[in-house]
């Protein structure tokens, strides 16, 4: 299963949905590649695209249980990061606006998917946590750039050091989100906002994103990739992965 589905609304807006609720939409390589394929197909519609999740989570980051089944989990991290980063670059290079409709919990690599969008709307039940340091890992998915750009370096390091879980309202107050809405109204609001946008030439949108990209995201993604691959070779990650599996046997 690809674990990603797309639907087109009567207004022509494509909603791309992460569809792996039993694993809190946690990422595996096949799912991340399917996301890339769905995003590319959606952008061809030349209308804004909405990205959301199913169930009670938007995206819990990497699927730790999947990693634990591998002979070499660190190699699994490397494989997942490669296609996860492709999904991020696909989002920021789309020639149509991208709206994230954050329906629930966000952690780890899910932060990149939520924050790479041009406009971010969250359900009131949504939460945001970094979770990287808990595993002995470094940020990926562009989150080092997106967090620093939105909440600043002090707040970013605080989020990483404490692993605190921000509520949607806190995340908006910190500058991570544009809007917070009642849970039941999330998708309708995201679609309504998408429909309300005036047409913008793809070239202008793409170049404006690049003008606002002071850190040059492509370089940052490469730095993130090297850092997390190295961290995943460490003993801390191995022990943390074992502990996670032991605490979540089912």
PETA-V128766 format. One record per helix or strand of 2 or more residues. SS is the DSSP state (2 for helix, 1 for strand). FROM is the first residue (numbers start at 1). TO is the last residue. If there is no record, write none. Layout:
ss=<SS,SS>
from=<FROM,FROM>
to=<TO,TO>
This chain:
ss=<1,1,2,2,1,1,2,2,1,1,2,1,1,2,2,1,2,1,2,2,2,2>
from=<4,14,21,29,49,57,64,73,98,105,110,119,127,133,143,166,168,179,183,202,217,235>
to=<8,18,23,43,53,59,68,92,102,107,115,123,129,135,162,167,174,181,196,212,231,247>
